[in-house]
């Protein structure tokens, strides 16, 4: 888990000639950043996190650590995160 580069340079990735904004970038790379830049437009001053699981969310065939299909990617991380927040209350 790490912070995405949210530089203003990426704002052009969500610019559109036919809509207010778009949720798909111009190229194959930077999809997580493009999605985060889209969300950034809506959250304003609310602390937020974008978790990009598009790549690891589904396995098209069995792998050593998973049987194939839905992977449950990030589930353990979310559970651990929730436990840590709950323990601080």
Backbone as a ProteinNet text record, in pm:
[ID]
protein_1_A
[PRIMARY]
XXXXXXXXXXXXXXXXXXXXXXXXXXXXXXXXXXXXXXXXXXXXXXXXXXXXXXXXXXXXXXXXXXXXXXXXXXXXXXXXXXXXXXXXX
[TERTIARY]
85.3	0	89.3	63.4	141.4	55.7	101.2	29.4	56.4	-49.9	-36.5	12.8	86	124.3	1.6	-43.2	-165.5	-133.6	-27.5	14.7	-91.4	-91.9	-185.1	-165.3	-44.9	-17.4	-114.1	-169.3	-261	-404.9	-435.4	-571.7	-618.6	-526.7	-564.8	-617.8	-585	-631.2	-782.6	-846.4	-991.8	-1066	-993.6	-1057.4	-1127.3	-1238.5	-1315.6	-1367.4	-1379.4	-1437.4	-1589.4	-1647.1	-1791.7	-1860.9	-1784.3	-1843	-1768	-1824.7	-1756.7	-1622.5	-1623.5	-1501.4	-1522.7	-1414.3	-1425.2	-1348.4	-1382.5	-1318.1	-1220.5	-1179.8	-1083.2	-974	-849.5	-736.9	-714.9	-612.3	-582.2	-498.3	-437.6	-351.1	-372.6	-288.8	-299.5	-246.2	-150.1	-86.4	-155.1	-140.2	-192.2	-339.2	-400.7	-543.7	-582.2	-499.6	-528.3	-524.1	-428.3	-416.4	-534.2	-571.5	-686	-812.7	-835.2	-952.7	-947.8	-830.4	-815.9	-839.5	-792.4	-814.9	-964	-1037.3	-1182.3	-1247.3	-1212.8	-1269.6	-1235.3	-1114.1	-1067.9	-1162.6	-1223.4	-1315.7	-1442	-1477.3	-1603	-1589.4	-1474.8	-1462.4	-1433.1	-1383.8	-1350.3	-1256	-1299.2	-1212	-1225.5	-1288.2	-1307.2	-1185.5	-1125.4	-1015.1	-1066.1	-989.3	-1035.4	-917.8	-951.6	-852.7	-910.8	-829.6	-868.2	-786.4	-853.9	-786.4	-812.5	-709	-722.7	-698.3	-803.2	-790.2	-822.3	-826.1	-863.1	-772.6	-644.6	-551.5	-560.6	-547.8	-543.3	-679.3	-789.2	-920.3	-968.4	-919.5	-967.6	-850.2	-843.4	-739.7	-804.3	-758.7	-819.5	-786.5	-686.3	-651.4	-591	-586.9	-527.6	-380.8	-342.3	-203.5	-161.3	-33.4	10.7	-62.5	-99.8	-161.6	-313.5	-373.9	-519.3	-572.5	-699.2	-759.4	-804.2	-808.6	-861.9	-997	-1038.8	-1163.1	-1139.1	-1239.7	-1226.9	-1119.5	-1032.2	-917.4	-938.5	-1033.4	-1048.7	-935.3	-875.5	-762.7	-798.7	-713.5	-724.2	-818.9	-888.6	-981.4	-907.3	-795.7	-719.7	-667.6	-625.9	-578.2	-690.1	-810.2	-923.3	-961.7	-958.1	-990	-888.8	-761.4	-657.3	-673.3	-703.6	-725.4	-842.4	-953.5	-1071	-1039.2	-962.6	-922.7	-841.7	-750.5	-666.7	-749	-842.6	-929.2	-1015	-1072.4	-1158.2	-1080.9	-956.2	-877.7	-840.7	-852.3	-819.7	-939.1	-1056.3	-1177.1	-1194.1
-117.1	0	122.6	216.3	339.4	451.7	572.5	689.7	707.2	725	749.1	890.9	912.1	1049	1122.9	1221.6	1293.2	1432.8	1442.6	1570.3	1626	1757.3	1824.5	1777.3	1727.1	1679.2	1569.3	1496.6	1386.8	1434.4	1559.9	1611.1	1598.5	1612.6	1604.9	1466.3	1363.3	1227.8	1212.7	1300.9	1289.6	1400.6	1478.8	1581.9	1516.1	1575.6	1519.1	1630.1	1600.2	1695.3	1687.9	1579.8	1560.6	1550	1545.6	1533.1	1624.6	1643.8	1725	1663.2	1533.7	1457.6	1314.5	1239.5	1098.7	1013.8	885.9	799.1	700.3	725	639.9	728.9	690	769.2	754.6	821.5	820.4	700.8	634.2	522.5	404.2	304.9	182.3	201	287.5	305.4	413.9	405.9	509.6	500.1	384.1	369.7	395.6	352.2	374.9	523.4	592.8	737	809.3	768.7	830.7	813.4	694.5	669.5	753.7	765.8	846.9	994.8	1042.2	1182.4	1209.1	1111.8	1126.3	1138.2	1048.7	1053.1	1183.9	1231.6	1355.1	1472.2	1472.4	1580.1	1582.4	1469	1458.4	1464.5	1433.8	1422.3	1554.2	1650.5	1782.8	1771	1812.8	1815.7	1692.8	1589.1	1466.9	1376.3	1327.3	1231.7	1106.8	1057.9	945.7	860.6	742.4	649.1	580.7	566.3	487.6	359.2	247.7	118.6	55.6	42.8	-11.7	-162.1	-238.7	-384.7	-444	-361.7	-410.5	-523.4	-511.3	-614.4	-744.4	-740.3	-864.9	-919.2	-856.9	-898.5	-1032.1	-1071	-1193.6	-1267.7	-1397.1	-1480.7	-1569.6	-1559.1	-1636.5	-1785.4	-1822	-1963.3	-1983.2	-2106	-2130.7	-2089	-2039	-1999.8	-2066.9	-2065.3	-2132.5	-2087.2	-1960.5	-1910.5	-1897.5	-1915.7	-1902.7	-2007.8	-2041.2	-2146	-2096.6	-1967.2	-1910.2	-1846.8	-1756.9	-1683.5	-1561.1	-1521.1	-1405.4	-1429.9	-1333.6	-1353.8	-1303.3	-1214.2	-1153.9	-1057.5	-1006.5	-914.9	-799.5	-771	-662	-691.2	-803.9	-833.4	-837.5	-910.3	-917.7	-780.6	-700.4	-565.1	-479.6	-488.2	-411.6	-456.5	-586.7	-637.6	-585.6	-592	-542.4	-392.4	-317.9	-173.8	-144.9	-217.4	-198.4	-232.1	-338	-374.2	-262.3	-205.3	-97.9	26.4	59.7	175	147	27.2	-9.1	-8.3	-47.7	-52.7	86.2	187.6	324.9	396.7	336	400.9	370.9
0	0	0	-88.6	-93.6	-150.3	-129.7	-178.7	-327.5	-403.2	-546.4	-571.5	-678.9	-714.4	-767.9	-695	-732.3	-786.7	-862.8	-919.3	-1014.1	-1028.1	-1119.7	-1263.7	-1295	-1430.8	-1474	-1379.4	-1411	-1432.4	-1402.1	-1420.5	-1565.2	-1659	-1800.2	-1837.4	-1758.9	-1788.1	-1774.5	-1696.9	-1680.8	-1755	-1834.3	-1916.6	-2035	-2076.3	-2186.7	-2276.6	-2404.5	-2499.7	-2502.7	-2448.9	-2457.4	-2322.1	-2213.4	-2079.4	-1983	-1864.7	-1763.7	-1726.9	-1700.9	-1672.8	-1720.1	-1733.3	-1771.5	-1671.4	-1664.2	-1566	-1628.5	-1750.2	-1819	-1875.5	-1853.1	-1901.3	-2050.6	-2099.3	-2242	-2285.2	-2190.3	-2225.9	-2134.7	-2151.1	-2072.1	-1931.5	-1912.9	-1782.5	-1700.1	-1570	-1481.9	-1450.2	-1470.2	-1444.8	-1300.6	-1207.3	-1065.1	-1033.6	-1091.4	-1068.3	-1132.2	-1253.1	-1320.3	-1237.4	-1184.9	-1100.9	-974.2	-915.4	-794.2	-824	-938.7	-975.6	-995.2	-1048.5	-1062.9	-925.6	-834.2	-698.9	-628	-649.9	-586.5	-615.5	-732.8	-770.5	-685.7	-626.5	-553.5	-402.3	-347.5	-202.3	-132	-204	-148.4	-29.2	89.9	207.7	297.5	248.9	327.5	307.4	415.8	398.1	324.6	230.2	149.6	103.3	56.3	3	-119.6	-221.7	-339.1	-336.6	-335.5	-337	-473.7	-552.1	-686.4	-683.3	-705.8	-705.4	-842.3	-944.5	-1077.2	-1124.5	-1104.5	-1150.6	-1073	-940.7	-863.7	-819.1	-856.1	-806	-861.9	-978.3	-1042.1	-1105.5	-1082.2	-1143.2	-1248.6	-1370.4	-1478.7	-1473.7	-1392.2	-1375.6	-1237.2	-1189.5	-1057.2	-1051.8	-937.4	-911.3	-781	-748.5	-625	-498.5	-491.2	-368	-374.4	-492.6	-506.6	-604	-588.3	-670.4	-807.4	-827.5	-950.5	-922.5	-1008.5	-987.4	-901	-824.8	-735.8	-631.1	-612	-523.2	-381.8	-362.3	-230	-199.7	-304.3	-288.4	-195.8	-104.5	-7.2	108.5	110.3	220	352.8	359.6	484.9	526.3	428.6	460.6	518.9	460.7	513.1	653.6	677.8	811.7	912.7	879.9	970.3	994.2	889.6	901.4	995.5	978.2	1064.1	1209.4	1231.6	1368.4	1432.9	1358	1413.4	1446	1360	1387.3	1510.1	1518	1630.9	1762.7	1760.4	1884.5	1936	1851.6	1892	1952.9	1949.2	2002.3	2148.2
[MASK]
+++++++++++++++++++++++++++++++++++++++++++++++++++++++++++++++++++++++++++++++++++++++++

